[in-house]
Amino acid sequence: MSLANKVVFITGGSRGIGLEIGKRAARDGAKVVLAAKTAEPHPKLPGTIFTAAEEIIEAGGEALPLVLDVRDEENVLKAVEETASHFGGIDICVNNASAISLTKTPDTDMKRYDLMHQINGRGTYLVSKYCIPHLKKSSNPHILNLAPPLDMKAKWFGPHLAYTMAKFTMSMCVLGMAEELKADGIAVNGLWPRTAIATAAVKNVLGGEELMNISRKPEIMADAAYEIFIKDSKEFTGNFCIDDLVLHESGVKDFTKYADVSFDKLAPDFFVPDDTPLPEEIKNS
């Protein structure tokens, strides 16, 4: 299966994982909507929706850059309708936009709490809600949330309760919408990285250059997302996928291209369950 002429709507698509997912789809000739807030250059973050659109076209796809604040219902509806009007429909919805603050309860101001919940949970729900009528018309529709497995261990909640609740709301959307939309043939899945991924958020919020050097490249998430998109939406839904396991199951045995250090030196990500399988080919890469 190919993503040629498929319409892919990506929130937070101006940089990082969202942009890489778009570029991977574009290599098949997909039509990629880059829906994000960054219309003007940011002093600390690379890229805008317009520079991202240039990268999509260079990769072989068509691009539609749209300014989108996933907290604004009217803005979301308008962006979805503009996409459907411009490209003729929507085949894939990627809920990638996210906000993070790794703070304990006394240190989390409510403005930041609200931001995380409005973008992560509510934004995912809202964008999906308005994409669903268009996805119902697609031959192989997918919703993909960049959300972790629902692993109810206290260790994921204690250090940063507000952030965990916000991300797990995205995960609950996977669980609930997969069941709700099963009869419509719309796949809803979650994708999460086993290790840290080298993005602007990692560099500026989590650990700077030191953490970047022990993170995998965003391409691993893009390649894993692609493998999910080409699966039959009626057969593959309601899954919480880990990036390297998706690729391993699709036949990838060498993961060295995704990192500059060996697997044992990579920084693990949050929320990866303790019982997540680790095939030898991944462990030895």
GIWO-V621953 format. One record per pair of residues at least 12 apart in sequence whose ideal C-beta (glycine too) atoms are under 6 Angstrom apart, sorted by the first residue. I is the first residue (numbers start at 1). GAP is how many residues later the second one is. D is the distance in Angstrom with one decimal. If there is no record, write none. Layout:
i = {I,I}
gap = {GAP,GAP}
d = {D,D}
//
This chain:
i = {1,2,3,3,3,4,4,6,6,7,7,7,7,7,8,8,8,8,9,9,9,9,10,10,10,11,11,11,11,11,11,12,12,12,13,13,13,14,14,14,14,14,14,15,15,15,16,16,16,17,17,18,19,20,20,20,21,21,21,22,23,23,24,24,26,26,26,26,27,27,29,30,31,31,32,32,32,33,33,34,34,34,34,35,35,35,36,37,39,44,45,49,50,53,64,66,70,70,70,70,71,76,76,76,77,80,80,84,89,89,90,90,90,91,91,92,92,93,93,94,95,95,95,96,97,97,98,99,99,99,100,101,102,105,108,113,116,117,120,120,120,121,121,124,124,124,125,128,135,136,140,141,141,142,142,142,143,144,144,144,145,145,145,145,146,147,147,147,147,148,148,148,148,149,149,150,151,156,171,174,174,178,178,185,185,187,187,187,188,189,189,189,190,191,191,191,193,193,193,194,194,194,195,195,195,195,196,196,196,196,197,197,197,198,198,198,202,211,214,214,214,214,216,216,217,220,220,221,223,224,224,224,227,227,242,244,248,253,255,255,256,263,263}
gap = {229,26,22,25,27,24,25,24,85,24,80,82,83,84,17,22,24,84,24,74,81,84,12,84,86,24,59,84,85,86,116,24,84,85,21,22,23,22,24,33,34,35,38,31,32,185,183,184,202,201,204,78,33,198,199,202,73,201,204,34,32,36,198,202,30,33,34,35,32,33,31,31,31,56,24,29,31,31,50,15,18,19,31,31,33,44,13,32,28,160,155,16,15,12,22,13,27,49,53,57,47,50,51,54,53,50,51,50,45,48,41,44,45,47,50,50,137,38,50,50,29,32,50,50,22,26,22,16,17,20,63,62,58,56,54,49,50,49,46,47,50,45,48,21,46,49,48,15,51,48,93,45,92,45,87,91,45,45,47,81,25,28,29,45,45,23,24,27,43,19,23,44,123,91,124,21,122,115,19,14,16,59,60,48,49,46,49,50,49,39,50,52,50,33,34,50,28,50,76,48,50,78,21,71,73,74,15,19,71,73,18,19,21,14,17,19,13,56,47,51,52,53,42,43,41,23,38,22,24,19,22,23,19,23,34,38,31,28,27,30,29,20,22}
d = {4.2,4.9,4.9,3.9,4.4,5.1,4.1,4.9,4.3,4.7,4.5,5.7,5.1,5.0,4.9,5.3,5.0,4.4,4.5,5.6,5.3,5.1,5.4,4.3,5.8,5.2,5.6,5.7,5.4,3.9,5.8,5.3,4.3,3.5,3.8,6.0,5.3,4.0,4.4,5.2,5.8,4.8,4.7,5.9,4.3,5.9,3.9,5.9,5.8,4.8,4.8,4.0,5.0,4.2,5.7,3.8,5.9,4.7,4.7,5.4,5.9,4.5,4.0,4.8,4.7,3.8,5.2,2.8,5.4,5.4,5.8,4.9,4.4,4.8,4.8,5.2,5.5,4.7,4.9,4.7,4.7,5.8,4.8,4.7,3.8,5.4,5.3,5.6,5.0,5.7,4.9,3.7,5.4,4.3,5.6,4.8,5.1,5.8,3.2,5.9,4.5,5.3,5.7,5.7,5.3,4.4,5.8,5.2,5.4,5.8,5.4,4.0,5.9,4.3,5.9,4.8,5.7,4.2,4.7,5.0,4.2,5.8,4.5,4.9,5.7,5.7,5.3,5.1,4.6,4.5,5.8,5.8,4.4,5.7,4.7,4.8,3.9,5.1,4.0,5.9,5.5,5.6,2.9,5.7,4.7,5.2,5.7,5.6,5.1,5.3,4.9,4.6,5.4,4.7,5.5,5.6,4.4,5.7,5.9,6.0,4.8,6.0,5.3,5.1,6.0,3.7,4.4,5.9,4.2,5.9,5.9,4.4,3.5,3.9,5.5,4.9,4.3,5.6,5.7,5.5,4.3,4.7,3.5,5.6,4.8,3.7,5.7,4.0,5.7,5.7,4.8,6.0,4.5,6.0,5.9,4.9,5.9,4.8,5.1,5.2,5.4,5.6,5.1,4.3,5.9,5.6,6.0,4.0,4.2,5.5,5.6,5.7,5.5,4.9,4.1,5.7,5.8,5.9,5.8,5.7,5.6,4.7,4.6,4.7,5.2,5.1,4.2,5.3,5.9,4.2,4.1,5.5,5.2,4.7,5.8,5.1,5.4,4.4,5.8,3.7,5.2,5.8,5.1}
//
